Amino acid sequence: MSQMNLRRLAPGQTANIVKITARGELGRRIRDMGLVPGMSVQIIGRAPLRDPVALRIEGSTIALRNSEADYVDVEVK
């Protein structure tokens, strides 16, 4: 399995979150959205200009900016 940041996943790909590298307020906000290590995440789609990205986590869909997705390290299934 390969490890990368969330921004690099293609629509339809599924991965497990390995770690959140953001600190402070941004790190807390990312974790508050449900993005925590061990969770499974699937890329649902991207906006026409590729930002933001739509994610499916635990049956919910959330949007995340690419600048935020850079702080989420994942392992592709």
Stockholm file with secondary structure:
# STOCKHOLM 1.0

chainA/1-77         MSQMNLRRLAPGQTANIVKITARGELGRRIRDMGLVPGMSVQIIGRAPLRDPVALRIEGSTIALRNSEADYVDVEVK
#=GR chainA/1-77 SS CCEEEGGGCCTTCEEEEEEECCCHHHHHHHHHTTCCTTCEEEEEEECTTSCSEEEEETTEEEEECHHHHTTEEEEEC
#=GC SS_cons        CCEEEGGGCCTTCEEEEEEECCCHHHHHHHHHTTCCTTCEEEEEEECTTSCSEEEEETTEEEEECHHHHTTEEEEEC
//
